[in-house]
């Protein structure tokens, strides 16, 4: 399946901009809908076959600026980043939920043949099974912890997508991202935070004891997964984990960063103020069945990411 014209909400952001660049390389016309909340527009490179509509996904009137002749919608627009989960949880909930609701109302009146909704591994809360399959129940372990504002918004988003799609007969695809990283991903996540502390020669503080683990997925692999899910007829109305199976502890991540940078790191561990889950390991068998195979090891992706942040941390 191929599309001639697509809409990408949040297309100026980290995952969105990489997706847009990949799509236009295949001669797809791309309409970007973004307000520049996290990354701004200054360093965004506008390319041929690409149009930017500046607007707020929570405002119905801004959605009216978008042409309704797109073939497919990639809904990535949202407030992301652990920093924001804790500092503005009310805005995370408002923007992410209202934005998805508005997208669904808009798409019901458009010519789009389907849409992709960007969800998150956070919806699993504290999973009981590892690797964690898509069938694992979604949960909110502690509603008083503002961290779960984001996962709550993505859980509601999935429910909205599934039920609106059923009502209007518009196929959906849902991707649950697991720790996607790479250049220009912002400064609110563990890898850029670690790199910038190292580059700036700051005290290398780490919350937790270093045994916490994640499966980090380089951005190019994530983009490949999104496109595989979105362009296959067999993936309609399904949910997919997006990530890798390369489980890495935070201590091991620090060791890899030492190897990449050539610097010795002396981390100072401290207790979590409000901790998330100790472990995230996606089961990606479902994604592999449609042809997905990660190309980047953590070491490969970390080298590229380190070099970018080494130049940009002090900007």
C-alpha positions in Angstrom: 0.0 0.0 0.0 1.4 3.5 -0.8 0.1 6.9 0.0 0.4 10.1 -2.1 -0.3 12.7 0.6 -0.2 12.3 4.3 -0.7 14.4 7.4 1.8 14.2 10.3 0.8 15.8 13.5 3.8 16.6 15.6 5.9 16.5 12.4 8.5 18.9 13.7 9.3 16.8 16.7 11.8 14.1 17.1 10.0 11.0 15.7 7.8 13.1 13.5 10.6 14.9 11.7 12.4 11.7 11.0 9.2 10.1 9.7 8.6 13.1 7.4 12.1 13.0 5.9 11.7 9.3 5.2 8.3 9.7 3.6 9.4 12.5 1.3 12.3 10.4 0.2 9.6 8.1 -1.3 8.0 11.1 -3.1 5.1 11.3 -0.6 3.6 14.8 -0.1 3.7 15.6 3.6 1.5 18.1 5.5 2.9 18.8 9.0 0.6 20.1 11.7 2.6 21.3 14.7 2.9 24.2 17.2 6.6 23.8 17.8 6.1 23.3 21.6 9.2 21.2 22.3 11.7 21.7 19.5 10.5 25.0 17.8 10.9 25.6 14.1 14.3 27.3 14.0 16.4 24.2 13.2 13.7 22.5 11.2 14.6 22.0 7.5 11.6 22.5 5.2 12.0 20.3 2.1 10.2 20.0 -1.3 6.9 18.1 -1.0 6.5 19.3 2.5 4.1 21.9 4.0 3.9 23.2 7.5 0.7 24.3 9.1 1.3 25.9 12.5 -1.4 25.2 14.9 -2.6 23.7 18.2 -4.1 20.2 18.1 -6.4 21.1 21.0 -8.0 23.9 18.9 -10.8 22.8 16.5 -10.4 26.0 14.5 -6.7 25.1 13.8 -7.7 21.7 12.4 -9.8 23.6 9.8 -6.6 24.9 8.2 -5.6 21.4 7.1 -6.5 20.2 3.6 -8.9 17.2 3.8 -7.5 15.4 0.8 -4.8 13.4 2.6 -4.6 9.7 2.2 -3.3 8.8 5.7 -2.8 10.4 9.1 0.2 9.8 11.4 -0.9 11.2 14.8 2.2 11.9 16.8 1.3 15.2 18.2 1.5 15.1 22.0 3.4 16.4 25.0 6.1 13.9 25.8 9.2 13.8 28.1 9.5 12.7 31.7 10.2 16.3 32.8 6.8 17.4 31.5 5.0 14.4 33.1 6.0 15.7 36.5 5.9 19.5 35.9 2.7 19.9 33.9 0.7 16.7 34.2 -2.6 18.6 33.7 -1.4 19.9 30.3 -0.1 16.5 29.3 -3.6 15.1 29.9 -5.4 18.0 28.3 -3.3 18.3 25.1 -2.9 14.6 24.5 -6.5 13.6 25.0 -8.1 16.6 23.4 -5.7 16.5 20.5 -6.6 12.9 19.7 -10.3 13.6 20.1 -10.0 16.5 17.6 -7.9 14.4 15.2 -10.6 11.7 15.1 -13.4 14.1 14.5 -11.4 15.7 11.7 -10.5 12.4 10.1 -14.1 11.3 10.0 -14.9 14.1 7.6 -11.7 13.7 5.5 -10.7 11.4 2.6 -8.1 9.6 4.7 -8.0 5.8 4.3 -6.6 5.2 7.8 -4.4 6.5 10.6 -1.5 5.6 12.8 -1.7 6.5 16.5 1.6 6.9 18.5 1.1 5.3 21.9 3.7 4.2 24.4 5.1 1.4 26.5 4.1 3.5 29.5 0.5 2.1 29.1 1.7 -1.2 30.6 2.4 0.4 33.9 4.4 -2.2 35.9 4.2 -5.2 33.5 4.1 -8.7 35.0 5.4 -10.5 31.9 8.8 -10.1 30.1 9.2 -9.8 27.3 5.9 -7.9 27.4 3.4 -8.7 24.6 0.7 -6.4 23.3 -1.9 -8.5 25.1 -0.5 -7.4 28.5 -3.1 -5.4 30.4 -2.8 -1.6 30.5 -2.7 -0.2 34.0 -2.2 2.9 36.1 -0.3 1.7 39.2 -0.7 5.0 41.1 -3.1 7.8 40.1 -1.5 10.2 42.6 1.9 9.9 40.8 2.0 12.6 38.1 4.3 10.4 36.0 1.2 8.4 35.0 -0.4 11.5 33.4 1.3 10.5 30.1 0.4 6.8 30.2 -3.2 7.7 31.1 -3.5 10.0 28.1 -2.1 7.3 25.8 -4.5 4.7 27.2 -7.5 7.1 26.6 -6.1 7.8 23.2 -6.0 4.1 22.3 -9.6 3.7 23.4 -10.7 6.7 21.5 -9.0 5.5 18.3 -10.4 2.0 18.5 -13.9 3.1 19.1 -14.0 6.0 16.7 -12.4 3.8 14.0 -15.1 1.2 14.5 -17.9 3.8 14.4 -16.7 5.5 11.2 -15.1 2.4 9.5 -11.7 4.0 9.3 -8.8 1.5 9.9 -6.4 2.3 12.7 -2.9 1.1 13.6 -1.4 1.7 17.0 2.3 1.7 17.8 3.5 1.5 21.4 7.0 3.0 21.4 9.7 1.6 23.7 12.5 4.1 24.4 13.2 5.6 21.0 16.4 7.6 20.9 18.7 9.5 18.5 19.9 13.0 17.5 17.5 15.9 18.1 15.3 14.1 20.6 15.3 16.9 23.1 16.9 16.9 26.5 14.2 15.4 28.7 15.2 11.7 28.3 18.0 9.6 29.9 20.4 9.3 26.9 20.7 13.0 26.1 20.7 13.9 29.8 23.6 11.5 30.3 25.5 12.7 27.3 25.1 16.4 28.2 26.3 15.8 31.8 29.4 14.2 30.4 30.0 16.8 27.8 29.5 19.7 30.2 31.6 17.9 32.9 28.7 18.1 35.4 28.3 15.8 38.4 27.0 12.5 36.8 23.9 12.0 39.0 21.7 8.9 38.3 18.4 8.2 40.0 18.1 4.5 41.1 20.9 2.0 41.7 21.7 1.3 38.0 20.0 -2.1 37.8 16.9 -0.6 36.1 16.8 -1.8 32.5 15.3 -0.6 29.1 15.5 -1.7 25.5 16.7 1.4 23.6 15.6 1.6 19.9 17.4 3.8 17.5 15.2 6.3 15.6 15.9 4.8 12.1 14.6 1.4 13.3 11.5 3.0 14.8 10.7 4.8 11.5 11.1 1.6 9.6 8.6 0.0 12.0 6.0 2.8 11.7 6.1 2.5 7.9 5.8 -1.3 7.9 2.8 -1.1 10.2 1.1 1.7 8.3 1.7 0.4 4.7 0.6 -3.2 5.2 -3.0 -4.3 4.6 -2.6 -7.1 7.2 -2.0 -4.7 10.0 -5.3 -2.9 10.0 -7.0 -2.4 13.4 -4.0 -3.9 15.3 -1.6 -2.8 18.1 2.2 -3.3 17.8 5.1 -2.9 20.2 7.9 -0.8 18.5 11.4 -1.3 19.9 14.2 -3.9 20.2 14.9 -6.9 22.4 18.4 -5.6 23.4 17.9 -5.2 27.1 20.4 -2.8 28.8 20.7 -1.8 32.4 21.5 1.8 33.3 24.9 0.7 34.5 25.6 -1.0 31.2 24.3 2.1 29.3 26.9 4.2 31.3 29.6 1.7 30.4 28.6 1.9 26.7 28.7 5.7 26.9 32.2 5.5 28.4 33.3 3.3 25.4 31.8 5.7 22.8 33.1 8.9 24.4 36.5 7.6 25.6 35.8 9.3 29.0 35.6 7.7 32.4 32.3 8.3 34.2 31.9 8.2 38.0 28.1 8.1 38.5 26.6 9.1 41.7 23.4 7.1 42.4 20.5 8.4 44.4 17.0 7.2 45.4 14.1 7.8 43.0 11.8 10.6 44.1 8.9 9.0 42.2 10.0 5.9 40.3 8.6 4.2 37.3 8.9 0.6 36.4 12.3 -1.1 36.9 12.2 -3.0 33.6 10.8 -2.6 30.1 11.3 -5.3 27.5 9.0 -5.4 24.5 7.9 -8.6 22.8 8.3 -7.7 19.2 7.4 -11.0 17.6 4.2 -9.5 16.1 6.2 -6.8 14.4 8.9 -9.2 13.2 6.2 -11.2 11.4 5.6 -8.3 9.0 9.3 -8.0 8.2 10.7 -5.9 11.0 14.4 -6.4 11.9 16.3 -3.8 13.9 19.5 -2.7 12.1 21.2 -0.6 14.8 22.8 -2.0 17.9 22.8 0.2 21.0 26.5 0.9 20.4 26.0 1.9 16.8 23.1 4.3 17.6 24.8 5.7 20.7 27.8 6.7 18.7 25.7 8.8 16.3 23.6 10.3 19.1 26.7 11.1 21.2 28.4 13.0 18.3 25.2 15.1 17.7 24.7 16.0 21.4 28.4 16.7 21.8 28.0 19.5 19.3 24.6 20.7 20.6 24.5 20.3 24.4 25.9 23.8 25.0 23.8 25.5 22.3 
